[in-house]
Amino acid sequence: MIEIGHPHLSIRRQCDLIDLHRGTFYYIPAEETPLNLELMRQIDEEYTRHPFYGSPKMTTYLQQKGYVINHKRVERLMKKMGLRAICPSPQTSQPREEHKIYPYLLNGLTIDHPLQVFASDITYIRMRQGFMYLVAVLDWFSRYVVSWQLSNTLDTDFCLQALHQALRVGTPEIFNTDQGAQFTSLAFTGCLKDADIGISMDGRGRCFDNIFVERLWRSVKYEEIYLQEYETVAALKRGLEAYFLFYNHQRPHQSLENRVPAEVFSYA
């Protein structure tokens, strides 16, 4: 139990001790104007259906639905949501200038066992009022969700929380992400280097480099988020805990010969 008035431990330290991102502790979803929230809901649904849509196509889609909207507004909202097209287009997930970009290591690689490759990404999670961000770490071979965290900001901290949690489960040979500032940060890459893990990053203009995480987001949204319309972060967190337990231990995957991810991951 976290105590706001604890005499010795800060809220941040207490959150670290129980693996809870401090943004989640305060249970305040990120906010926007009602119109922008409606636009973001539409963008999220269409992007989940067509993840190759960048802001120009998304602007056209919204205009065809009757919204009086320009490209700059859509581009800003997609950037705020952390969305970028998964085929050649201007990138909205940008590294900072001082951050090193690592090569993509999975091209032509045969991935045939658990703990060979972990992959991570961030997605926008809508709520009835406001929104949150979800990061997950996925074992590429087994599709097992190794760890996940929620945040109301696109900072690095919650990605580091998910990384530390994942490495307590197992150490992969390679860790693959996009080139976003969260993953190119010195704190994130330094943690991977300290664990002697190969760092792989999606190349700009490369389609489907992190396709299995994109498929996970589609499953999470269609099978959980869009059905529930969560009102509080606490309820969202409980819902995701239940969903990922189901996803890992009960949901069969055709690509795994109808086995569940936990069964395949347990071979590691």
ZIMOGI-V193699 format. One record per helix or strand of 2 or more residues. SS is the DSSP state (H for helix, E for strand). FROM is the first residue (numbers start at 1). TO is the last residue. If there is no record, write none. Layout:
SS_FROM_TO, SS_FROM_TO
This chain:
H_11_17, H_22_25, H_34_49, H_55_64, H_71_81, E_117_126, E_131_139, E_145_151, H_157_169, E_174_177, H_181_184, H_186_194, E_198_201, H_211_228, H_233_249, E_252_253, H_254_256, E_259_260, H_261_265
